[in-house]
């Protein structure tokens, strides 16, 4: 399987910018879960940072320019400093693309994990997206991300919200803040360290951003199944290396067995295990071919 990416900057005719930031620092007081037996506490930073980085990776693969407004450093980057990073860069983009409307140049997203009162509560949970009530384009961005989050997670959708938040209030481009769950709901707290959940949140945020610029993420990323013959050849190469190693071990064991009769039983058991492994691998290869054929059939029908 291989992946092909379309460059959104070529489709749009300019390079759009996404300002991205993970909320809070490792040392920020209070931004953590209650104590979880067997785990301890999970800091909000431990979720926000990897998701923020992954959002950047996914966006850059498809031609976005990204600016990380929460770079890794010894102390937390203040909200005022973050807004300054955004606004200074945004002015440069306005000079670079003077004919573009401000809302076309770029957008911003701040990634967070919510909390209620710091005590585990089964009733509190879900995701939400925030925007400034005076920003129609910030609302548009928040709406798209909220809709994509709703498609990809079984969490409660707490909807669009407005609040007097620094990053949505004090920045020039359309901006939104995403709360991906609640730290004081136990089932959502433990998901903060789940790599699959982090990936899910990152891809949903990216999907929403793509929609803001008029494209579906799936139209920019194409997964092409590996040809059956190529896949089987790779599998055979792996098997040849494996069998060669096993043959060398058998020869060595037989050599020892000829000198030591007590080794013969061990050799017999080993050969029996090797035969079982070979039979199991044949079944696995057959299943692999069937799966690849199925993938290729679906790919051809879709294209």
VMD Tcl script that draws the C-alpha trace (Angstrom):
set ca {
  {0.00 0.00 0.00}
  {1.23 3.49 -0.80}
  {-0.24 6.95 -0.25}
  {-0.33 9.80 -2.75}
  {-0.91 13.40 -1.64}
  {-2.26 16.33 -3.61}
  {-0.78 19.74 -2.85}
  {-3.52 22.13 -1.76}
  {-1.28 25.13 -2.40}
  {-1.23 24.22 -6.10}
  {-5.00 23.78 -6.14}
  {-5.60 27.13 -4.42}
  {-2.79 29.00 -6.15}
  {-1.21 30.07 -2.88}
  {0.12 28.48 0.31}
  {-2.47 28.71 3.11}
  {-1.19 28.93 6.68}
  {-2.50 27.12 9.74}
  {-1.50 28.45 13.14}
  {-1.60 25.56 15.57}
  {-0.92 25.23 19.27}
  {-1.30 22.73 22.08}
  {-2.83 24.25 25.18}
  {-0.62 24.55 28.27}
  {2.83 23.40 29.28}
  {4.03 20.34 31.18}
  {4.54 22.56 34.22}
  {1.20 24.43 34.06}
  {-0.47 24.17 37.45}
  {-3.79 22.35 37.68}
  {-3.98 21.18 34.06}
  {-4.14 17.45 34.81}
  {-6.49 14.59 35.59}
  {-7.42 13.47 39.09}
  {-5.33 10.55 40.36}
  {-5.92 7.35 38.39}
  {-4.94 4.07 40.16}
  {-2.17 2.34 38.25}
  {-1.46 5.42 36.11}
  {-1.15 8.41 38.41}
  {-2.09 11.75 36.91}
  {-2.12 12.62 33.22}
  {-1.25 16.19 32.31}
  {-3.21 17.97 29.63}
  {0.10 18.67 27.88}
  {0.58 14.91 27.36}
  {-2.43 14.91 25.04}
  {-2.26 18.38 23.54}
  {1.36 18.30 22.41}
  {1.35 15.05 20.34}
  {-1.99 15.94 18.74}
  {-0.70 19.39 17.85}
  {2.42 17.88 16.28}
  {0.40 15.32 14.35}
  {-1.96 18.01 13.03}
  {1.10 19.81 11.69}
  {2.45 16.67 10.02}
  {-0.86 15.83 8.34}
  {-1.39 19.37 7.08}
  {2.13 19.74 5.70}
  {1.78 16.47 3.79}
  {-0.97 18.06 1.71}
  {0.67 21.42 1.12}
  {-0.34 23.61 4.05}
  {2.17 25.85 5.73}
  {1.93 25.55 9.51}
  {3.20 27.68 12.36}
  {3.50 26.14 15.82}
  {2.61 28.85 18.32}
  {3.46 26.64 21.31}
  {7.05 25.59 20.60}
  {8.78 23.33 23.09}
  {10.70 25.35 25.69}
  {11.49 25.42 29.41}
  {8.48 27.54 30.36}
  {4.99 28.01 28.93}
  {4.50 30.37 26.01}
  {1.98 32.89 27.31}
  {-1.29 33.49 25.50}
  {-0.20 37.04 24.73}
  {3.02 35.77 23.15}
  {1.12 33.16 21.15}
  {-1.26 35.76 19.77}
  {1.73 37.96 18.92}
  {3.38 35.09 16.99}
  {0.17 34.61 15.01}
  {-0.44 38.27 14.26}
  {3.15 39.08 13.28}
  {3.25 36.19 10.85}
  {-0.23 36.95 9.53}
  {0.83 40.49 8.60}
  {3.70 39.02 6.57}
  {1.27 36.75 4.75}
  {-0.95 39.73 3.94}
  {2.03 41.47 2.36}
  {2.97 38.30 0.47}
  {-0.55 37.84 -0.92}
  {-2.02 41.38 -1.14}
  {-4.85 40.36 -3.45}
  {-6.27 37.71 -1.11}
  {-8.99 38.41 1.44}
  {-7.84 38.05 5.04}
  {-10.05 35.03 5.65}
  {-8.40 33.16 2.75}
  {-4.85 33.51 4.03}
  {-5.03 31.13 6.93}
  {-6.72 29.90 10.08}
  {-5.76 28.93 13.60}
  {-6.63 26.13 15.98}
  {-5.86 25.69 19.65}
  {-5.97 22.10 20.96}
  {-7.15 21.40 24.52}
  {-8.68 18.86 26.90}
  {-11.46 20.17 29.12}
  {-12.09 19.89 32.86}
  {-15.02 20.66 35.12}
  {-14.02 20.67 38.79}
  {-11.09 18.26 39.04}
  {-13.19 15.41 40.51}
  {-14.19 12.40 38.45}
  {-17.77 12.82 37.27}
  {-19.54 10.29 35.02}
  {-21.97 12.95 33.79}
  {-19.36 15.30 32.40}
  {-17.80 14.42 29.07}
  {-17.66 15.10 25.36}
  {-15.98 17.44 22.91}
  {-16.76 21.00 21.92}
  {-15.42 23.72 19.64}
  {-15.17 27.39 20.61}
  {-15.11 30.51 18.48}
  {-15.35 34.24 19.04}
  {-18.96 35.40 18.71}
  {-17.86 38.31 16.51}
  {-16.05 36.09 14.00}
  {-18.26 34.56 11.30}
  {-15.25 32.81 9.77}
  {-14.09 31.56 13.14}
  {-17.57 30.07 13.59}
  {-17.34 28.50 10.12}
  {-14.02 26.84 11.03}
  {-15.34 25.67 14.40}
  {-18.46 24.26 12.74}
  {-16.47 22.21 10.22}
  {-14.17 20.78 12.89}
  {-17.12 20.04 15.15}
  {-18.89 18.14 12.38}
  {-15.79 16.07 11.64}
  {-15.29 15.29 15.34}
  {-18.89 14.11 15.49}
  {-18.32 11.70 12.60}
  {-15.28 10.07 14.12}
  {-15.92 9.65 17.83}
  {-18.59 8.14 20.04}
  {-18.24 10.95 22.56}
  {-21.01 13.39 23.36}
  {-21.02 16.38 21.03}
  {-21.35 19.43 23.25}
  {-21.58 21.59 20.16}
  {-20.37 25.03 19.15}
  {-19.66 27.47 21.95}
  {-18.52 31.04 22.34}
  {-16.38 32.42 25.10}
  {-14.01 35.30 25.71}
  {-10.88 33.25 24.92}
  {-7.59 34.99 24.16}
  {-6.64 32.95 21.09}
  {-10.03 33.40 19.41}
  {-10.32 37.05 20.51}
  {-6.84 38.54 20.06}
  {-5.74 36.97 16.77}
  {-6.26 38.26 13.22}
  {-7.17 35.08 11.26}
  {-10.24 32.92 11.75}
  {-9.52 30.95 14.91}
  {-11.13 28.23 17.00}
  {-10.36 26.22 20.11}
  {-11.10 22.50 20.33}
  {-11.79 20.72 23.63}
  {-11.33 17.05 22.74}
  {-12.68 15.56 25.98}
  {-12.84 15.93 29.76}
  {-9.93 15.19 32.07}
  {-12.27 14.62 34.99}
  {-14.38 11.99 33.28}
  {-12.46 8.77 33.87}
  {-13.26 7.03 30.58}
  {-12.11 10.10 28.65}
  {-9.14 10.77 30.91}
  {-7.51 7.40 30.18}
  {-7.93 8.01 26.43}
  {-5.59 10.98 26.61}
  {-2.56 8.68 26.28}
  {-4.19 6.43 23.66}
  {-2.23 6.85 20.40}
  {-5.22 5.80 18.30}
  {-7.44 8.40 19.98}
  {-4.78 11.08 19.52}
  {-4.59 10.17 15.82}
  {-8.37 10.25 15.54}
  {-8.58 13.76 16.99}
  {-5.73 15.02 14.81}
  {-7.23 13.71 11.57}
  {-10.67 15.11 12.42}
  {-9.23 18.55 13.07}
  {-7.36 18.39 9.76}
  {-10.51 17.29 7.93}
  {-12.36 20.31 9.29}
  {-9.57 22.66 8.23}
  {-9.57 21.21 4.71}
  {-13.31 21.82 4.43}
  {-12.82 25.47 5.43}
  {-10.61 25.86 2.34}
  {-13.13 24.11 0.12}
  {-11.65 20.62 -0.11}
  {-12.35 17.24 1.41}
  {-9.33 15.58 3.01}
  {-10.14 12.31 1.22}
  {-9.88 14.12 -2.13}
  {-6.33 15.20 -1.24}
  {-5.10 11.82 0.01}
  {-5.29 8.65 -2.08}
  {-4.48 5.21 -0.67}
  {-3.35 2.89 -3.46}
  {-3.35 -0.85 -2.69}
  {-0.10 -2.67 -3.33}
  {-0.22 -4.91 -6.44}
  {-0.78 -8.56 -5.57}
  {2.39 -9.76 -7.29}
  {4.60 -7.17 -5.59}
  {3.09 -7.94 -2.19}
  {3.55 -11.68 -2.66}
  {7.15 -11.21 -3.83}
  {7.90 -9.22 -0.67}
  {6.30 -11.93 1.38}
  {8.34 -14.62 -0.43}
  {11.57 -12.70 0.17}
  {10.79 -12.58 3.87}
  {9.99 -16.28 3.86}
  {13.22 -17.17 2.01}
  {15.28 -15.33 4.60}
  {13.35 -17.03 7.38}
  {13.75 -20.52 5.86}
  {17.45 -20.00 5.25}
  {17.93 -19.14 8.91}
  {15.88 -22.15 9.96}
  {17.90 -24.42 7.62}
  {21.15 -23.21 9.16}
  {19.77 -23.96 12.62}
  {18.66 -27.46 11.56}
  {22.10 -28.25 10.08}
  {23.75 -27.07 13.27}
  {21.42 -29.13 15.43}
  {21.87 -32.25 13.27}
  {25.59 -31.84 13.54}
  {25.29 -31.74 17.31}
  {22.80 -34.64 17.29}
  {25.24 -36.88 15.52}
  {27.61 -36.38 18.42}
  {24.96 -36.44 21.13}
  {22.00 -38.84 20.90}
  {20.06 -36.84 23.50}
  {19.84 -33.98 20.97}
  {17.80 -36.09 18.54}
  {14.53 -35.67 20.44}
  {15.05 -31.91 20.59}
  {15.69 -31.84 16.83}
  {12.51 -33.85 16.13}
  {10.40 -31.42 18.17}
  {11.98 -28.46 16.42}
  {11.27 -29.89 12.95}
  {7.66 -30.58 13.93}
  {7.24 -26.95 15.06}
  {8.85 -25.74 11.83}
  {6.39 -27.80 9.76}
  {3.43 -26.41 11.72}
  {4.74 -22.86 11.17}
  {5.06 -23.48 7.42}
  {1.48 -24.77 7.17}
  {0.18 -21.81 9.15}
  {2.12 -19.42 6.90}
  {0.56 -20.94 3.77}
  {-2.90 -20.21 5.19}
  {-1.78 -16.68 6.08}
  {-0.46 -16.03 2.58}
  {-3.72 -17.25 1.05}
  {-5.69 -14.87 3.27}
  {-3.34 -12.01 2.38}
  {-3.89 -12.57 -1.36}
  {-7.67 -12.60 -0.86}
  {-7.53 -9.32 1.12}
  {-5.36 -7.60 -1.50}
  {-7.65 -8.75 -4.30}
  {-10.61 -7.36 -2.39}
  {-8.83 -4.00 -1.85}
  {-7.89 -3.74 -5.52}
  {-11.43 -4.56 -6.61}
  {-12.77 -1.75 -4.41}
  {-10.08 0.66 -5.62}
  {-10.83 -0.05 -9.27}
  {-14.56 0.37 -8.75}
  {-14.00 3.70 -6.99}
  {-11.78 4.98 -9.79}
}
mol new
graphics top color blue
foreach p $ca { graphics top sphere $p radius 0.5 }
foreach p [lrange $ca 0 end-1] q [lrange $ca 1 end] { graphics top cylinder $p $q radius 0.2 }
display resetview
